[in-house]
Amino acid sequence: MEFAAALPFLVILALGAFEVPRGLIIYQKITRVTVEIGDLVARQPVGITGDQLQDLFSGADEIMRPFSFEPGAVVISSITRAKNEQAKIAWQCSSKAGVGSKIGGSGDTPSLPANFTVDTGANVIVAETRYNFAPVFGNIIWSGMEYYDVAYFRPRGNNLSGISGGCDGDGSTS
């Protein structure tokens, strides 16, 4: 009788002991995807092409192993600021069609954190990753959530205010 009363609690405890660490590991990997892809974009010595971005996006699958990156997407944005103007999103590229940026769209004034300024003539690369986390055991404990991570980089070599060739077939703007 006592075991029957405790069984639901024990089942939820066991499922939580599996799902919570799994969710934390996936979130850590999402952070790694954001940082690695953003850093690789910022390291480009002489500009970047849409094909190079697509190659970098495919690296997200490798970083996420053994988990799938299928429910995730990466958005790379380049923010520039001309003299006597506000910062603007010069171009944007998404790894998956229909996935937008939380900072704004191409040509928009970006929504940046407080006290984050883009100097005149400067360029900032913003890497965003979205991932729709779904628990293995469905919605017994919770139905899932969207993980979101963002990182900001200054290009090391060249000003990445333009993109050559656009991003092919992924719904992005250039």
Order of alpha helices (4+ residues) and beta strands (2+ residues): alpha-alpha-beta-beta-beta-beta
